């Protein structure tokens, strides 16, 4: 499995800035799990819309991981799962 992001330049910068803004405004927690990473957010319609938009990009540019939005205990959870070298790569992401 090739662990690489296909976004470059401005697209990569814009994606990173969108993630940062969402986490800063609505982020609750970050958990490294055995198969990847879970980011927890406030459960608001605008947060879910932005998460789904961000994950549409992630599922395309970082297809080596499975990116989903789930609900848990009154929150929205972005779950990113992978295997092999993908797991430590996910553990290194979103460490702002």
C-alpha positions, -999 to 999 in steps of 0.1 A, spaced: 0 0 0 14 34 -10 10 59 18 9 93 2 -14 123 -3 -21 133 -38 -30 169 -29 -3 194 -37 4 231 -33 -26 254 -28 -51 225 -26 -31 209 3 -27 242 21 -65 249 18 -74 215 30 -51 218 60 -65 252 69 -101 240 67 -92 211 91 -75 235 115 -104 260 115 -129 232 121 -109 217 149 -102 251 165 -139 262 165 -157 229 171 -131 203 180 -135 184 213 -109 156 213 -83 136 194 -77 99 201 -52 75 185 -67 41 182 -53 7 172 -64 11 135 -61 48 132 -74 81 145 -107 96 159 -114 133 161 -145 143 181 -165 174 172 -196 192 184 -227 178 168 -239 207 147 -253 206 112 -227 230 99 -199 208 114 -213 177 98 -215 194 64 -179 206 66 -167 172 79 -184 154 50 -169 179 25 -134 174 40 -137 137 40 -148 136 3 -114 151 -4 -95 128 20 -112 97 6 -99 107 -28 -64 121 -20 -56 97 9 -73 66 -3 -49 44 17 -72 51 47 -110 48 52 -125 82 63 -159 83 79 -182 105 100 -200 87 128 -222 98 158 -212 88 193 -225 101 227 -239 133 213 -209 142 192 -197 138 156 -166 116 152 -143 116 122 -128 81 121 -98 74 99 -88 38 97 -60 20 79 -35 -8 84 2 -14 82 22 18 77 -11 38 74 -17 36 111 14 55 123 8 79 95 -27 86 108 -13 89 143 10 117 131 -19 137 116 -39 165 131 -15 171 160 -19 209 160 
